[in-house]
Amino acid sequence: MSNPASHLPSVRTVGLTAVAMLAFAANSILCRLALAHGAIDPASFTLVRIASGVVTLWLILAASGRARAVGGSWRAGFALFAYAAAFSFAYITLSAGSGALLLFGAVQATMVTTGLVRGERLAPLQWLGFVSALGGLAALLAPGVSAPPIAGACLMLAAGVAWGAYSLFGRGATDPLAATGGNFLRALPMAIALLAVAAFSGLKGDATGIVYAILSGAVASGLGYSIWYAALPGLSPAQGASVQLSVPVITAIAGTLMIGETITMRLALCSLAILGGIALVIGSKPKG
């Protein structure tokens, strides 16, 4: 019989995981800071974020002697671009907390639904959790004074579906960091094309907006993903999935402290339904 203590992550893994979750939450905060006050347009933010991510990931791979170890695929590159673009345009109107919750809920719903289509079976508690999460998303989007703007919400749901697809494409990658670097590189010309199209309606970007985009791409994405991949070997699959439940919570708290956003009762209750439901799906034993 295995020792339960052997399944506990090390102090190093806990530290790396905590930093990675802060980085993931920082993406929402940085994007919202840049776009809420018009410091940069969403197409420019997307391009700068992806370009700075390419540079950072290449430097990390070069430092480890893997500068030419470019992996990934074009379909994953497109999914990454679709996520980044929809994410940026969504945060013109969404608060950081509601955006992160919609994103995370859509990611998990996409992955669970794909599993069901492929023949995976859920235990009763997992079904309860899945229905709870979908109900929480529906309640959050229902018309009302505190409902998020529908256009921004739909864009963020699309970003979540794209990120869920990206995650599914990356399953089984032998070198996740090299695959991520290759996918960022493939997404770059797509971001350039988006900028060219957006230029017809006008572009804008001051120094502050550009700095936020660079921090999002280089630090929160490039370094954040690298740290996450360093932490993953020390986590079980359930631990790796469960710990990401903290990201919308961290984002909402940071949005309150740094941007002055309000956590409404509706957002709090829907968060409990969505995150609690996802926790049941992740933590319950699948049906045999």
C-alpha positions as CSV (number, residue, x, y, z in Angstrom):
1,M,0.0,0.0,0.0
2,S,1.4,3.4,-0.9
3,N,2.2,6.0,1.7
4,P,-0.3,8.9,1.6
5,A,2.5,11.2,2.5
6,S,4.2,10.3,-0.8
7,H,1.4,12.0,-2.6
8,L,1.9,15.3,-0.8
9,P,3.8,17.8,-3.1
10,S,7.2,19.1,-1.9
11,V,7.7,22.6,-0.6
12,R,9.4,23.5,-3.9
13,T,6.3,22.2,-5.9
14,V,4.0,24.2,-3.6
15,G,6.0,27.3,-4.1
16,L,6.2,26.9,-7.9
17,T,2.5,26.2,-8.0
18,A,1.6,29.3,-6.0
19,V,3.7,31.5,-8.2
20,A,2.1,30.0,-11.4
21,M,-1.4,30.6,-10.1
22,L,-0.5,34.2,-9.3
23,A,0.9,34.6,-12.8
24,F,-2.3,33.1,-14.4
25,A,-4.4,35.6,-12.4
26,A,-2.1,38.4,-13.3
27,N,-3.0,37.9,-17.0
28,S,-6.6,39.0,-16.3
29,I,-5.5,41.9,-14.1
30,L,-2.9,43.2,-16.6
31,C,-5.3,42.9,-19.5
32,R,-8.1,44.7,-17.6
33,L,-5.8,47.5,-16.4
34,A,-4.6,48.1,-20.0
35,L,-8.0,48.0,-21.7
36,A,-10.4,49.4,-19.1
37,H,-8.9,52.9,-19.4
38,G,-8.0,52.7,-23.1
39,A,-4.2,52.5,-22.6
40,I,-4.1,50.2,-25.6
41,D,-6.5,48.6,-28.1
42,P,-7.2,44.8,-27.8
43,A,-5.6,43.9,-31.1
44,S,-2.3,45.6,-30.2
45,F,-2.4,44.1,-26.7
46,T,-2.8,40.6,-28.3
47,L,0.1,41.1,-30.7
48,V,2.5,42.5,-28.0
49,R,1.4,39.8,-25.5
50,I,2.1,36.9,-28.0
51,A,5.3,38.5,-29.4
52,S,6.8,39.0,-25.9
53,G,5.7,35.5,-25.0
54,V,7.6,34.2,-28.1
55,V,10.8,36.0,-27.0
56,T,10.6,34.9,-23.4
57,L,9.9,31.2,-24.2
58,W,12.7,31.2,-26.8
59,L,15.1,32.6,-24.2
60,I,14.1,30.0,-21.7
61,L,14.5,27.2,-24.3
62,A,17.9,28.6,-25.4
63,A,19.1,28.8,-21.8
64,S,18.3,25.1,-21.4
65,G,20.1,24.2,-24.7
66,R,16.8,23.6,-26.6
67,A,16.6,26.7,-28.8
68,R,15.7,24.6,-31.8
69,A,13.3,22.2,-29.9
70,V,10.2,23.9,-31.4
71,G,7.1,21.7,-31.1
72,G,3.4,22.3,-31.2
73,S,1.1,22.4,-34.2
74,W,-0.8,24.8,-36.3
75,R,-4.2,23.8,-34.9
76,A,-2.9,24.5,-31.3
77,G,-1.4,27.7,-32.5
78,F,-4.7,28.9,-33.9
79,A,-6.5,27.8,-30.6
80,L,-3.9,29.9,-28.7
81,F,-4.4,32.9,-30.9
82,A,-8.2,32.6,-30.7
83,Y,-8.0,32.5,-26.9
84,A,-5.7,35.5,-26.6
85,A,-7.7,37.6,-29.1
86,A,-11.1,36.9,-27.6
87,F,-9.6,37.3,-24.1
88,S,-8.3,40.8,-25.0
89,F,-11.5,42.0,-26.6
90,A,-13.7,40.6,-23.8
91,Y,-11.8,42.6,-21.1
92,I,-12.9,45.9,-22.7
93,T,-16.1,45.6,-20.7
94,L,-15.8,42.7,-18.2
95,S,-14.4,43.0,-14.7
96,A,-11.3,41.0,-13.9
97,G,-13.2,38.6,-11.6
98,S,-16.2,37.9,-13.7
99,G,-13.9,37.4,-16.8
100,A,-11.7,34.9,-15.0
101,L,-14.7,33.0,-13.8
102,L,-16.3,32.8,-17.2
103,L,-13.0,31.8,-18.8
104,F,-12.3,29.1,-16.2
105,G,-15.9,27.7,-16.3
106,A,-15.8,27.6,-20.1
107,V,-12.4,25.8,-20.2
108,Q,-13.6,23.1,-17.8
109,A,-17.0,22.7,-19.5
110,T,-15.2,22.3,-22.9
111,M,-12.9,19.6,-21.6
112,V,-15.6,17.7,-19.7
113,T,-18.0,17.8,-22.7
114,T,-15.3,16.6,-25.0
115,G,-14.7,13.7,-22.7
116,L,-18.4,12.8,-22.6
117,V,-18.5,12.9,-26.4
118,R,-15.5,10.6,-26.6
119,G,-17.3,8.1,-24.3
120,E,-16.1,9.0,-20.8
121,R,-18.5,8.3,-18.0
122,L,-19.2,10.4,-15.0
123,A,-20.1,9.3,-11.5
124,P,-23.3,10.7,-10.0
125,L,-21.3,13.3,-7.9
126,Q,-19.5,14.4,-11.1
127,W,-22.8,14.8,-12.9
128,L,-24.0,16.9,-9.9
129,G,-20.9,19.0,-10.1
130,F,-21.1,19.4,-13.9
131,V,-24.8,20.5,-13.7
132,S,-23.9,22.9,-10.8
133,A,-21.1,24.5,-12.8
134,L,-23.3,25.0,-15.9
135,G,-26.1,26.3,-13.7
136,G,-23.7,28.8,-12.2
137,L,-22.6,30.0,-15.6
138,A,-26.2,30.4,-16.7
139,A,-27.1,32.3,-13.6
140,L,-24.1,34.6,-14.0
141,L,-25.2,35.4,-17.6
142,A,-28.9,35.8,-16.9
143,P,-30.3,39.3,-17.4
144,G,-30.1,41.6,-14.4
145,V,-28.5,44.7,-13.0
146,S,-25.2,42.9,-12.0
147,A,-25.0,40.6,-15.1
148,P,-21.8,41.0,-17.1
149,P,-22.1,42.7,-20.5
150,I,-23.4,40.0,-22.9
151,A,-20.9,40.8,-25.7
152,G,-17.9,40.6,-23.4
153,A,-19.3,37.5,-21.7
154,C,-19.7,35.7,-25.1
155,L,-16.2,36.7,-26.1
156,M,-14.8,35.3,-22.8
157,L,-16.8,32.1,-23.2
158,A,-15.3,31.8,-26.7
159,A,-11.8,32.4,-25.2
160,G,-12.5,29.6,-22.7
161,V,-13.6,27.1,-25.4
162,A,-10.4,28.0,-27.4
163,W,-8.2,27.5,-24.3
164,G,-10.0,24.2,-23.5
165,A,-9.3,23.0,-27.1
166,Y,-5.7,24.2,-26.8
167,S,-5.3,22.2,-23.6
168,L,-6.8,19.1,-25.2
169,F,-4.4,19.5,-28.2
170,G,-1.5,19.6,-25.8
171,R,-2.3,16.4,-23.9
172,G,0.5,13.9,-24.3
173,A,3.1,16.4,-25.4
174,T,6.6,15.1,-24.5
175,D,8.0,18.6,-24.1
176,P,5.2,20.9,-23.0
177,L,7.5,24.0,-22.9
178,A,8.9,23.4,-26.4
179,A,5.3,22.8,-27.7
180,T,4.1,26.1,-26.0
181,G,7.0,28.0,-27.6
182,G,6.2,26.6,-31.0
183,N,2.5,27.4,-30.6
184,F,3.2,31.0,-29.6
185,L,5.4,31.3,-32.7
186,R,2.7,30.0,-34.9
187,A,0.1,32.3,-33.3
188,L,2.3,35.4,-34.0
189,P,1.5,35.8,-37.8
190,M,-2.2,35.4,-36.9
191,A,-1.9,38.3,-34.3
192,I,-0.2,40.4,-36.9
193,A,-3.1,39.8,-39.4
194,L,-5.6,40.7,-36.6
195,L,-3.7,44.0,-36.1
196,A,-3.7,44.8,-39.8
197,V,-7.5,44.3,-39.9
198,A,-8.0,46.3,-36.7
199,A,-5.9,49.2,-38.1
200,F,-8.8,50.2,-40.4
201,S,-10.8,51.2,-37.3
202,G,-7.9,52.8,-35.6
203,L,-5.2,51.6,-33.2
204,K,-3.9,53.2,-30.0
205,G,-1.3,52.4,-27.4
206,D,0.6,54.4,-24.9
207,A,3.7,53.4,-22.9
208,T,1.6,52.1,-20.0
209,G,-0.6,49.9,-22.2
210,I,2.5,48.4,-24.0
211,V,4.2,47.7,-20.7
212,Y,1.1,45.9,-19.4
213,A,1.0,43.8,-22.6
214,I,4.7,42.9,-22.3
215,L,4.3,41.9,-18.7
216,S,1.3,39.8,-19.6
217,G,3.2,38.0,-22.4
218,A,6.7,37.8,-21.0
219,V,6.0,37.4,-17.3
220,A,2.4,36.2,-16.7
221,S,2.4,33.9,-19.8
222,G,6.0,33.0,-20.8
223,L,7.5,32.7,-17.3
224,G,4.2,31.7,-15.8
225,Y,3.8,28.7,-18.1
226,S,7.4,27.7,-17.6
227,I,7.0,27.7,-13.8
228,W,3.7,25.8,-14.1
229,Y,5.4,23.1,-16.2
230,A,8.2,22.9,-13.6
231,A,5.6,22.3,-10.9
232,L,3.4,19.8,-12.7
233,P,5.7,16.8,-12.3
234,G,5.3,17.1,-8.5
235,L,1.5,17.2,-8.7
236,S,-1.0,14.4,-9.3
237,P,-3.5,15.1,-12.1
238,A,-6.3,15.8,-9.6
239,Q,-4.0,18.2,-7.7
240,G,-3.0,19.9,-10.9
241,A,-6.6,20.4,-12.0
242,S,-7.9,21.4,-8.5
243,V,-5.3,24.0,-7.7
244,Q,-6.4,26.0,-10.8
245,L,-9.7,26.6,-9.0
246,S,-7.8,29.3,-7.1
247,V,-7.3,31.5,-10.1
248,P,-10.7,33.1,-10.4
249,V,-10.7,33.7,-6.6
250,I,-7.2,35.3,-6.7
251,T,-8.3,37.4,-9.7
252,A,-11.4,38.7,-8.0
253,I,-9.5,39.6,-4.9
254,A,-6.8,41.3,-6.9
255,G,-9.3,43.2,-9.0
256,T,-10.9,44.5,-5.8
257,L,-7.6,45.6,-4.3
258,M,-5.8,46.9,-7.4
259,I,-8.6,48.1,-9.7
260,G,-11.3,48.9,-7.2
261,E,-13.8,46.4,-8.7
262,T,-16.7,45.2,-6.6
263,I,-17.4,41.5,-5.8
264,T,-21.2,41.4,-6.0
265,M,-23.4,38.8,-4.2
266,R,-24.3,37.4,-7.6
267,L,-20.7,36.9,-8.6
268,A,-19.9,35.3,-5.2
269,L,-22.8,32.9,-5.4
270,C,-22.2,31.9,-9.0
271,S,-18.5,31.4,-8.1
272,L,-19.5,29.0,-5.4
273,A,-21.7,27.1,-7.9
274,I,-19.2,27.0,-10.7
275,L,-16.0,26.4,-8.7
276,G,-17.7,24.0,-6.3
277,G,-19.2,22.1,-9.2
278,I,-15.8,21.8,-11.0
279,A,-14.3,20.6,-7.7
280,L,-16.8,17.8,-7.6
281,V,-16.0,16.8,-11.2
282,I,-12.3,16.8,-10.6
283,G,-12.3,15.2,-7.1
284,S,-14.9,12.5,-7.5
285,K,-14.0,9.0,-8.7
286,P,-15.1,8.4,-12.4
287,K,-17.7,5.8,-13.0
288,G,-16.1,2.4,-13.9
